[in-house]
Amino acid sequence: MRYLLIYLLIINILAILVMGLDKRRARNQAWRIPEKILFFLSIIGGSLGSVAGMYLFHHKTRHWYFVIGMPLILVAHIVLAILVYYVTHR
């Protein structure tokens, strides 16, 4: 359990940082981080960091698939965590 929490902390920090980096690159018209990478980080556990990064940096908030998709991934992770907790603590 401890390693899972450490992993989630690291992946969420990484997701925030990558969202901020992509926003900076967008402003500077530099090479961008592919959207599939942003979604991948969210799916593998960085959903809270991705959503936080979106609104902290005002990045990707005009794209419906981010505005809807990222929070849906976060909700799915929360539901999964509740189910795992419920099953393991019966």
Gaussian input, Z-matrix of N, CA and C with variables (Angstrom, degrees):
# hf/3-21g

backbone

0 1
 N
 C     1     B1
 C     2     B2     1     A1
 N     3     B3     2     A2     1     D1
 C     4     B4     3     A3     2     D2
 C     5     B5     4     A4     3     D3
 N     6     B6     5     A5     4     D4
 C     7     B7     6     A6     5     D5
 C     8     B8     7     A7     6     D6
 N     9     B9     8     A8     7     D7
 C    10    B10     9     A9     8     D8
 C    11    B11    10    A10     9     D9
 N    12    B12    11    A11    10    D10
 C    13    B13    12    A12    11    D11
 C    14    B14    13    A13    12    D12
 N    15    B15    14    A14    13    D13
 C    16    B16    15    A15    14    D14
 C    17    B17    16    A16    15    D15
 N    18    B18    17    A17    16    D16
 C    19    B19    18    A18    17    D17
 C    20    B20    19    A19    18    D18
 N    21    B21    20    A20    19    D19
 C    22    B22    21    A21    20    D20
 C    23    B23    22    A22    21    D21
 N    24    B24    23    A23    22    D22
 C    25    B25    24    A24    23    D23
 C    26    B26    25    A25    24    D24
 N    27    B27    26    A26    25    D25
 C    28    B28    27    A27    26    D26
 C    29    B29    28    A28    27    D27
 N    30    B30    29    A29    28    D28
 C    31    B31    30    A30    29    D29
 C    32    B32    31    A31    30    D30
 N    33    B33    32    A32    31    D31
 C    34    B34    33    A33    32    D32
 C    35    B35    34    A34    33    D33
 N    36    B36    35    A35    34    D34
 C    37    B37    36    A36    35    D35
 C    38    B38    37    A37    36    D36
 N    39    B39    38    A38    37    D37
 C    40    B40    39    A39    38    D38
 C    41    B41    40    A40    39    D39
 N    42    B42    41    A41    40    D40
 C    43    B43    42    A42    41    D41
 C    44    B44    43    A43    42    D42
 N    45    B45    44    A44    43    D43
 C    46    B46    45    A45    44    D44
 C    47    B47    46    A46    45    D45
 N    48    B48    47    A47    46    D46
 C    49    B49    48    A48    47    D47
 C    50    B50    49    A49    48    D48
 N    51    B51    50    A50    49    D49
 C    52    B52    51    A51    50    D50
 C    53    B53    52    A52    51    D51
 N    54    B54    53    A53    52    D52
 C    55    B55    54    A54    53    D53
 C    56    B56    55    A55    54    D54
 N    57    B57    56    A56    55    D55
 C    58    B58    57    A57    56    D56
 C    59    B59    58    A58    57    D57
 N    60    B60    59    A59    58    D58
 C    61    B61    60    A60    59    D59
 C    62    B62    61    A61    60    D60
 N    63    B63    62    A62    61    D61
 C    64    B64    63    A63    62    D62
 C    65    B65    64    A64    63    D63
 N    66    B66    65    A65    64    D64
 C    67    B67    66    A66    65    D65
 C    68    B68    67    A67    66    D66
 N    69    B69    68    A68    67    D67
 C    70    B70    69    A69    68    D68
 C    71    B71    70    A70    69    D69
 N    72    B72    71    A71    70    D70
 C    73    B73    72    A72    71    D71
 C    74    B74    73    A73    72    D72
 N    75    B75    74    A74    73    D73
 C    76    B76    75    A75    74    D74
 C    77    B77    76    A76    75    D75
 N    78    B78    77    A77    76    D76
 C    79    B79    78    A78    77    D77
 C    80    B80    79    A79    78    D78
 N    81    B81    80    A80    79    D79
 C    82    B82    81    A81    80    D80
 C    83    B83    82    A82    81    D81
 N    84    B84    83    A83    82    D82
 C    85    B85    84    A84    83    D83
 C    86    B86    85    A85    84    D84
 N    87    B87    86    A86    85    D85
 C    88    B88    87    A87    86    D86
 C    89    B89    88    A88    87    D87
 N    90    B90    89    A89    88    D88
 C    91    B91    90    A90    89    D89
 C    92    B92    91    A91    90    D90
 N    93    B93    92    A92    91    D91
 C    94    B94    93    A93    92    D92
 C    95    B95    94    A94    93    D93
 N    96    B96    95    A95    94    D94
 C    97    B97    96    A96    95    D95
 C    98    B98    97    A97    96    D96
 N    99    B99    98    A98    97    D97
 C   100   B100    99    A99    98    D98
 C   101   B101   100   A100    99    D99
 N   102   B102   101   A101   100   D100
 C   103   B103   102   A102   101   D101
 C   104   B104   103   A103   102   D102
 N   105   B105   104   A104   103   D103
 C   106   B106   105   A105   104   D104
 C   107   B107   106   A106   105   D105
 N   108   B108   107   A107   106   D106
 C   109   B109   108   A108   107   D107
 C   110   B110   109   A109   108   D108
 N   111   B111   110   A110   109   D109
 C   112   B112   111   A111   110   D110
 C   113   B113   112   A112   111   D111
 N   114   B114   113   A113   112   D112
 C   115   B115   114   A114   113   D113
 C   116   B116   115   A115   114   D114
 N   117   B117   116   A116   115   D115
 C   118   B118   117   A117   116   D116
 C   119   B119   118   A118   117   D117
 N   120   B120   119   A119   118   D118
 C   121   B121   120   A120   119   D119
 C   122   B122   121   A121   120   D120
 N   123   B123   122   A122   121   D121
 C   124   B124   123   A123   122   D122
 C   125   B125   124   A124   123   D123
 N   126   B126   125   A125   124   D124
 C   127   B127   126   A126   125   D125
 C   128   B128   127   A127   126   D126
 N   129   B129   128   A128   127   D127
 C   130   B130   129   A129   128   D128
 C   131   B131   130   A130   129   D129
 N   132   B132   131   A131   130   D130
 C   133   B133   132   A132   131   D131
 C   134   B134   133   A133   132   D132
 N   135   B135   134   A134   133   D133
 C   136   B136   135   A135   134   D134
 C   137   B137   136   A136   135   D135
 N   138   B138   137   A137   136   D136
 C   139   B139   138   A138   137   D137
 C   140   B140   139   A139   138   D138
 N   141   B141   140   A140   139   D139
 C   142   B142   141   A141   140   D140
 C   143   B143   142   A142   141   D141
 N   144   B144   143   A143   142   D142
 C   145   B145   144   A144   143   D143
 C   146   B146   145   A145   144   D144
 N   147   B147   146   A146   145   D145
 C   148   B148   147   A147   146   D146
 C   149   B149   148   A148   147   D147
 N   150   B150   149   A149   148   D148
 C   151   B151   150   A150   149   D149
 C   152   B152   151   A151   150   D150
 N   153   B153   152   A152   151   D151
 C   154   B154   153   A153   152   D152
 C   155   B155   154   A154   153   D153
 N   156   B156   155   A155   154   D154
 C   157   B157   156   A156   155   D155
 C   158   B158   157   A157   156   D156
 N   159   B159   158   A158   157   D157
 C   160   B160   159   A159   158   D158
 C   161   B161   160   A160   159   D159
 N   162   B162   161   A161   160   D160
 C   163   B163   162   A162   161   D161
 C   164   B164   163   A163   162   D162
 N   165   B165   164   A164   163   D163
 C   166   B166   165   A165   164   D164
 C   167   B167   166   A166   165   D165
 N   168   B168   167   A167   166   D166
 C   169   B169   168   A168   167   D167
 C   170   B170   169   A169   168   D168
 N   171   B171   170   A170   169   D169
 C   172   B172   171   A171   170   D170
 C   173   B173   172   A172   171   D171
 N   174   B174   173   A173   172   D172
 C   175   B175   174   A174   173   D173
 C   176   B176   175   A175   174   D174
 N   177   B177   176   A176   175   D175
 C   178   B178   177   A177   176   D176
 C   179   B179   178   A178   177   D177
 N   180   B180   179   A179   178   D178
 C   181   B181   180   A180   179   D179
 C   182   B182   181   A181   180   D180
 N   183   B183   182   A182   181   D181
 C   184   B184   183   A183   182   D182
 C   185   B185   184   A184   183   D183
 N   186   B186   185   A185   184   D184
 C   187   B187   186   A186   185   D185
 C   188   B188   187   A187   186   D186
 N   189   B189   188   A188   187   D187
 C   190   B190   189   A189   188   D188
 C   191   B191   190   A190   189   D189
 N   192   B192   191   A191   190   D190
 C   193   B193   192   A192   191   D191
 C   194   B194   193   A193   192   D192
 N   195   B195   194   A194   193   D193
 C   196   B196   195   A195   194   D194
 C   197   B197   196   A196   195   D195
 N   198   B198   197   A197   196   D196
 C   199   B199   198   A198   197   D197
 C   200   B200   199   A199   198   D198
 N   201   B201   200   A200   199   D199
 C   202   B202   201   A201   200   D200
 C   203   B203   202   A202   201   D201
 N   204   B204   203   A203   202   D202
 C   205   B205   204   A204   203   D203
 C   206   B206   205   A205   204   D204
 N   207   B207   206   A206   205   D205
 C   208   B208   207   A207   206   D206
 C   209   B209   208   A208   207   D207
 N   210   B210   209   A209   208   D208
 C   211   B211   210   A210   209   D209
 C   212   B212   211   A211   210   D210
 N   213   B213   212   A212   211   D211
 C   214   B214   213   A213   212   D212
 C   215   B215   214   A214   213   D213
 N   216   B216   215   A215   214   D214
 C   217   B217   216   A216   215   D215
 C   218   B218   217   A217   216   D216
 N   219   B219   218   A218   217   D217
 C   220   B220   219   A219   218   D218
 C   221   B221   220   A220   219   D219
 N   222   B222   221   A221   220   D220
 C   223   B223   222   A222   221   D221
 C   224   B224   223   A223   222   D222
 N   225   B225   224   A224   223   D223
 C   226   B226   225   A225   224   D224
 C   227   B227   226   A226   225   D225
 N   228   B228   227   A227   226   D226
 C   229   B229   228   A228   227   D227
 C   230   B230   229   A229   228   D228
 N   231   B231   230   A230   229   D229
 C   232   B232   231   A231   230   D230
 C   233   B233   232   A232   231   D231
 N   234   B234   233   A233   232   D232
 C   235   B235   234   A234   233   D233
 C   236   B236   235   A235   234   D234
 N   237   B237   236   A236   235   D235
 C   238   B238   237   A237   236   D236
 C   239   B239   238   A238   237   D237
 N   240   B240   239   A239   238   D238
 C   241   B241   240   A240   239   D239
 C   242   B242   241   A241   240   D240
 N   243   B243   242   A242   241   D241
 C   244   B244   243   A243   242   D242
 C   245   B245   244   A244   243   D243
 N   246   B246   245   A245   244   D244
 C   247   B247   246   A246   245   D245
 C   248   B248   247   A247   246   D246
 N   249   B249   248   A248   247   D247
 C   250   B250   249   A249   248   D248
 C   251   B251   250   A250   249   D249
 N   252   B252   251   A251   250   D250
 C   253   B253   252   A252   251   D251
 C   254   B254   253   A253   252   D252
 N   255   B255   254   A254   253   D253
 C   256   B256   255   A255   254   D254
 C   257   B257   256   A256   255   D255
 N   258   B258   257   A257   256   D256
 C   259   B259   258   A258   257   D257
 C   260   B260   259   A259   258   D258
 N   261   B261   260   A260   259   D259
 C   262   B262   261   A261   260   D260
 C   263   B263   262   A262   261   D261
 N   264   B264   263   A263   262   D262
 C   265   B265   264   A264   263   D263
 C   266   B266   265   A265   264   D264
 N   267   B267   266   A266   265   D265
 C   268   B268   267   A267   266   D266
 C   269   B269   268   A268   267   D267

   B1=1.4514
   B2=1.5332
   B3=1.3185
   B4=1.4619
   B5=1.5282
   B6=1.3316
   B7=1.4581
   B8=1.5284
   B9=1.3103
   B10=1.4615
   B11=1.5303
   B12=1.3100
   B13=1.4646
   B14=1.5342
   B15=1.3257
   B16=1.4702
   B17=1.5311
   B18=1.3385
   B19=1.4597
   B20=1.5278
   B21=1.3405
   B22=1.4606
   B23=1.5287
   B24=1.3071
   B25=1.4610
   B26=1.5360
   B27=1.3233
   B28=1.4662
   B29=1.5232
   B30=1.3254
   B31=1.4690
   B32=1.5217
   B33=1.3323
   B34=1.4552
   B35=1.5220
   B36=1.3098
   B37=1.4716
   B38=1.5224
   B39=1.3254
   B40=1.4559
   B41=1.5380
   B42=1.3226
   B43=1.4671
   B44=1.5284
   B45=1.3217
   B46=1.4639
   B47=1.5282
   B48=1.3290
   B49=1.4606
   B50=1.5313
   B51=1.3200
   B52=1.4644
   B53=1.5285
   B54=1.3214
   B55=1.4668
   B56=1.5343
   B57=1.3277
   B58=1.4597
   B59=1.5222
   B60=1.3212
   B61=1.4628
   B62=1.5221
   B63=1.3269
   B64=1.4588
   B65=1.5271
   B66=1.3243
   B67=1.4625
   B68=1.5323
   B69=1.3226
   B70=1.4718
   B71=1.5263
   B72=1.3309
   B73=1.4697
   B74=1.5292
   B75=1.3245
   B76=1.4650
   B77=1.5267
   B78=1.3159
   B79=1.4705
   B80=1.5200
   B81=1.3352
   B82=1.4638
   B83=1.5193
   B84=1.3133
   B85=1.4641
   B86=1.5289
   B87=1.3241
   B88=1.4626
   B89=1.5317
   B90=1.3365
   B91=1.4662
   B92=1.5174
   B93=1.3292
   B94=1.4637
   B95=1.5181
   B96=1.3018
   B97=1.4615
   B98=1.5256
   B99=1.3248
   B100=1.4711
   B101=1.5395
   B102=1.3248
   B103=1.4590
   B104=1.5212
   B105=1.3292
   B106=1.4650
   B107=1.5318
   B108=1.3307
   B109=1.4656
   B110=1.5284
   B111=1.3278
   B112=1.4579
   B113=1.5364
   B114=1.3238
   B115=1.4627
   B116=1.5331
   B117=1.3159
   B118=1.4631
   B119=1.5313
   B120=1.3237
   B121=1.4687
   B122=1.5224
   B123=1.3098
   B124=1.4540
   B125=1.5246
   B126=1.3148
   B127=1.4705
   B128=1.5240
   B129=1.3271
   B130=1.4675
   B131=1.5269
   B132=1.3193
   B133=1.4638
   B134=1.5076
   B135=1.3187
   B136=1.4570
   B137=1.5144
   B138=1.3178
   B139=1.4623
   B140=1.5238
   B141=1.3058
   B142=1.4642
   B143=1.5250
   B144=1.3106
   B145=1.4558
   B146=1.5178
   B147=1.3152
   B148=1.4655
   B149=1.5227
   B150=1.3269
   B151=1.4652
   B152=1.5265
   B153=1.3209
   B154=1.4654
   B155=1.5254
   B156=1.3186
   B157=1.4584
   B158=1.5183
   B159=1.3291
   B160=1.4645
   B161=1.5226
   B162=1.3190
   B163=1.4609
   B164=1.5234
   B165=1.3079
   B166=1.4604
   B167=1.5276
   B168=1.3290
   B169=1.4613
   B170=1.5334
   B171=1.3377
   B172=1.4736
   B173=1.5268
   B174=1.3286
   B175=1.4628
   B176=1.5164
   B177=1.3103
   B178=1.4680
   B179=1.5216
   B180=1.3250
   B181=1.4633
   B182=1.5284
   B183=1.3139
   B184=1.4681
   B185=1.5212
   B186=1.3174
   B187=1.4650
   B188=1.5335
   B189=1.3347
   B190=1.4568
   B191=1.5218
   B192=1.3203
   B193=1.4597
   B194=1.5265
   B195=1.3117
   B196=1.4585
   B197=1.5205
   B198=1.3393
   B199=1.4638
   B200=1.5293
   B201=1.3151
   B202=1.4671
   B203=1.5277
   B204=1.3155
   B205=1.4648
   B206=1.5142
   B207=1.3151
   B208=1.4751
   B209=1.5306
   B210=1.3435
   B211=1.4743
   B212=1.5305
   B213=1.3315
   B214=1.4694
   B215=1.5252
   B216=1.3116
   B217=1.4627
   B218=1.5287
   B219=1.3338
   B220=1.4665
   B221=1.5307
   B222=1.3217
   B223=1.4732
   B224=1.5238
   B225=1.3201
   B226=1.4688
   B227=1.5274
   B228=1.3303
   B229=1.4637
   B230=1.5193
   B231=1.3274
   B232=1.4687
   B233=1.5227
   B234=1.3305
   B235=1.4711
   B236=1.5238
   B237=1.3196
   B238=1.4655
   B239=1.5286
   B240=1.3194
   B241=1.4652
   B242=1.5287
   B243=1.3261
   B244=1.4663
   B245=1.5247
   B246=1.3243
   B247=1.4700
   B248=1.5221
   B249=1.3224
   B250=1.4746
   B251=1.5265
   B252=1.3213
   B253=1.4543
   B254=1.5304
   B255=1.3267
   B256=1.4632
   B257=1.5315
   B258=1.3174
   B259=1.4637
   B260=1.5212
   B261=1.3248
   B262=1.4653
   B263=1.5296
   B264=1.3194
   B265=1.4627
   B266=1.5299
   B267=1.2999
   B268=1.4660
   B269=1.4920
   A1=110.76
   A2=115.43
   A3=120.37
   A4=110.95
   A5=116.36
   A6=120.80
   A7=111.17
   A8=116.61
   A9=120.42
   A10=110.18
   A11=117.09
   A12=120.49
   A13=111.77
   A14=116.46
   A15=120.40
   A16=109.83
   A17=116.44
   A18=121.06
   A19=110.58
   A20=116.42
   A21=120.17
   A22=111.72
   A23=116.69
   A24=120.19
   A25=110.24
   A26=116.16
   A27=120.99
   A28=111.53
   A29=118.26
   A30=120.90
   A31=110.83
   A32=118.02
   A33=120.22
   A34=111.74
   A35=117.66
   A36=120.36
   A37=109.51
   A38=116.48
   A39=120.99
   A40=111.07
   A41=116.87
   A42=120.83
   A43=111.26
   A44=117.86
   A45=120.97
   A46=109.85
   A47=116.04
   A48=120.05
   A49=112.18
   A50=117.04
   A51=120.89
   A52=110.18
   A53=117.11
   A54=120.27
   A55=109.76
   A56=117.17
   A57=120.97
   A58=112.42
   A59=115.98
   A60=120.63
   A61=110.91
   A62=117.14
   A63=120.12
   A64=110.76
   A65=117.06
   A66=120.30
   A67=110.31
   A68=116.55
   A69=120.10
   A70=110.55
   A71=115.84
   A72=119.30
   A73=110.93
   A74=117.06
   A75=120.03
   A76=110.52
   A77=116.45
   A78=120.14
   A79=111.96
   A80=116.44
   A81=121.47
   A82=112.97
   A83=117.24
   A84=123.62
   A85=111.58
   A86=115.09
   A87=121.89
   A88=109.43
   A89=115.10
   A90=121.23
   A91=109.37
   A92=117.09
   A93=123.29
   A94=112.01
   A95=114.93
   A96=122.08
   A97=106.75
   A98=118.46
   A99=120.19
   A100=111.96
   A101=114.79
   A102=120.31
   A103=111.81
   A104=117.05
   A105=119.35
   A106=110.99
   A107=117.91
   A108=121.02
   A109=109.68
   A110=117.03
   A111=120.79
   A112=110.79
   A113=116.46
   A114=120.20
   A115=111.19
   A116=117.25
   A117=120.77
   A118=110.74
   A119=116.87
   A120=120.05
   A121=110.74
   A122=116.73
   A123=120.69
   A124=111.27
   A125=116.57
   A126=121.04
   A127=112.20
   A128=117.90
   A129=119.35
   A130=112.74
   A131=116.41
   A132=119.30
   A133=115.45
   A134=117.67
   A135=120.21
   A136=114.03
   A137=117.42
   A138=120.24
   A139=112.38
   A140=118.27
   A141=120.33
   A142=110.34
   A143=117.22
   A144=121.46
   A145=112.42
   A146=117.06
   A147=120.98
   A148=111.39
   A149=116.00
   A150=120.17
   A151=109.72
   A152=116.76
   A153=120.23
   A154=110.61
   A155=117.64
   A156=121.82
   A157=112.98
   A158=116.13
   A159=119.91
   A160=110.81
   A161=115.75
   A162=119.39
   A163=112.69
   A164=117.98
   A165=121.14
   A166=110.83
   A167=115.83
   A168=121.16
   A169=113.01
   A170=117.58
   A171=122.30
   A172=109.56
   A173=114.32
   A174=120.68
   A175=110.42
   A176=115.87
   A177=124.17
   A178=112.01
   A179=118.08
   A180=120.71
   A181=112.56
   A182=117.67
   A183=120.90
   A184=112.22
   A185=116.68
   A186=121.26
   A187=108.49
   A188=116.57
   A189=120.58
   A190=112.01
   A191=116.97
   A192=119.24
   A193=111.62
   A194=118.93
   A195=121.40
   A196=110.33
   A197=117.00
   A198=121.74
   A199=110.78
   A200=116.89
   A201=120.96
   A202=110.82
   A203=116.98
   A204=121.38
   A205=114.53
   A206=117.45
   A207=119.80
   A208=112.23
   A209=118.88
   A210=117.60
   A211=113.14
   A212=117.62
   A213=119.66
   A214=111.30
   A215=116.73
   A216=120.26
   A217=109.72
   A218=116.59
   A219=121.00
   A220=110.94
   A221=116.93
   A222=120.52
   A223=110.22
   A224=117.21
   A225=120.58
   A226=110.72
   A227=117.44
   A228=120.75
   A229=111.60
   A230=116.97
   A231=120.45
   A232=110.04
   A233=117.21
   A234=121.17
   A235=110.37
   A236=116.79
   A237=121.27
   A238=110.62
   A239=117.35
   A240=120.84
   A241=111.39
   A242=116.81
   A243=120.45
   A244=110.19
   A245=116.90
   A246=120.09
   A247=111.82
   A248=116.82
   A249=120.22
   A250=109.94
   A251=116.71
   A252=120.19
   A253=110.39
   A254=116.18
   A255=120.69
   A256=111.34
   A257=116.75
   A258=121.30
   A259=111.62
   A260=117.43
   A261=120.05
   A262=113.70
   A263=118.07
   A264=120.70
   A265=112.09
   A266=117.22
   A267=121.76
   A268=110.85
   D1=-39.51
   D2=-179.22
   D3=-61.99
   D4=-42.49
   D5=-179.42
   D6=-67.53
   D7=-34.25
   D8=177.33
   D9=-64.09
   D10=-44.51
   D11=179.17
   D12=-64.00
   D13=-39.85
   D14=176.93
   D15=-63.52
   D16=-43.98
   D17=178.13
   D18=-59.23
   D19=-47.74
   D20=-178.41
   D21=-63.13
   D22=-38.44
   D23=177.17
   D24=-61.77
   D25=-48.37
   D26=-178.42
   D27=-64.03
   D28=-45.95
   D29=-176.47
   D30=-67.79
   D31=-33.43
   D32=178.45
   D33=-73.31
   D34=-37.90
   D35=174.40
   D36=-63.26
   D37=-43.09
   D38=177.94
   D39=-60.74
   D40=-41.89
   D41=-179.74
   D42=-63.28
   D43=-41.44
   D44=177.24
   D45=-63.49
   D46=-46.68
   D47=-178.34
   D48=-62.45
   D49=-41.51
   D50=-179.74
   D51=-66.99
   D52=-38.54
   D53=177.43
   D54=-63.29
   D55=-42.96
   D56=177.60
   D57=-65.22
   D58=-40.82
   D59=178.29
   D60=-62.88
   D61=-43.06
   D62=179.90
   D63=-65.65
   D64=-36.87
   D65=176.92
   D66=-63.34
   D67=-44.10
   D68=178.38
   D69=-61.15
   D70=-43.03
   D71=179.33
   D72=-65.11
   D73=-34.97
   D74=177.99
   D75=-64.28
   D76=-42.99
   D77=178.90
   D78=-63.73
   D79=-36.75
   D80=-177.56
   D81=-90.21
   D82=6.14
   D83=-178.25
   D84=51.32
   D85=42.82
   D86=179.04
   D87=-100.16
   D88=178.33
   D89=177.47
   D90=-57.71
   D91=133.02
   D92=-173.95
   D93=-99.86
   D94=156.68
   D95=174.20
   D96=-81.46
   D97=127.91
   D98=-178.26
   D99=-59.71
   D100=143.07
   D101=-179.75
   D102=-59.60
   D103=-32.22
   D104=179.61
   D105=-64.38
   D106=-29.63
   D107=176.13
   D108=-70.01
   D109=-41.37
   D110=178.40
   D111=-61.43
   D112=-43.53
   D113=177.54
   D114=-68.71
   D115=-38.17
   D116=179.25
   D117=-59.91
   D118=-45.68
   D119=178.35
   D120=-60.36
   D121=-37.80
   D122=177.95
   D123=-66.06
   D124=-46.09
   D125=-176.46
   D126=-65.90
   D127=-34.86
   D128=-177.30
   D129=-84.70
   D130=13.79
   D131=172.99
   D132=124.22
   D133=-5.03
   D134=-177.59
   D135=-97.31
   D136=29.07
   D137=-175.02
   D138=-66.15
   D139=-39.98
   D140=178.43
   D141=-64.49
   D142=-43.78
   D143=177.78
   D144=-65.07
   D145=-37.13
   D146=178.93
   D147=-65.51
   D148=-46.28
   D149=179.17
   D150=-65.10
   D151=-44.10
   D152=178.41
   D153=-61.28
   D154=-43.34
   D155=179.08
   D156=-64.63
   D157=-37.17
   D158=178.04
   D159=-57.65
   D160=-47.82
   D161=-174.70
   D162=-86.06
   D163=-28.28
   D164=176.30
   D165=-65.72
   D166=-42.96
   D167=-178.15
   D168=-99.40
   D169=2.01
   D170=-177.17
   D171=51.00
   D172=51.75
   D173=-174.68
   D174=-120.06
   D175=131.44
   D176=178.73
   D177=67.80
   D178=17.01
   D179=-177.77
   D180=-82.02
   D181=-3.40
   D182=175.71
   D183=-99.60
   D184=-5.07
   D185=-179.51
   D186=-97.71
   D187=116.88
   D188=-174.58
   D189=-58.46
   D190=-35.32
   D191=-176.98
   D192=-70.70
   D193=-21.01
   D194=172.19
   D195=-84.94
   D196=-44.73
   D197=-177.64
   D198=-61.82
   D199=-34.39
   D200=179.06
   D201=-94.78
   D202=-43.51
   D203=-173.32
   D204=-66.30
   D205=-47.29
   D206=-177.65
   D207=-62.86
   D208=-47.92
   D209=176.44
   D210=-63.25
   D211=-33.09
   D212=177.28
   D213=-64.78
   D214=-39.41
   D215=176.72
   D216=-63.95
   D217=-41.81
   D218=177.58
   D219=-61.31
   D220=-44.76
   D221=178.03
   D222=-62.29
   D223=-41.95
   D224=178.29
   D225=-61.01
   D226=-40.69
   D227=178.00
   D228=-65.33
   D229=-39.66
   D230=178.70
   D231=-65.05
   D232=-45.53
   D233=178.50
   D234=-61.25
   D235=-43.24
   D236=178.57
   D237=-61.53
   D238=-43.75
   D239=179.10
   D240=-62.56
   D241=-40.90
   D242=178.30
   D243=-64.85
   D244=-43.71
   D245=179.04
   D246=-63.15
   D247=-43.94
   D248=178.75
   D249=-62.86
   D250=-43.02
   D251=178.77
   D252=-61.73
   D253=-45.36
   D254=-178.43
   D255=-62.79
   D256=-44.38
   D257=-178.55
   D258=-67.30
   D259=-39.39
   D260=-177.05
   D261=-82.42
   D262=-12.58
   D263=-178.77
   D264=-118.49
   D265=36.21
   D266=178.74
   D267=-80.19

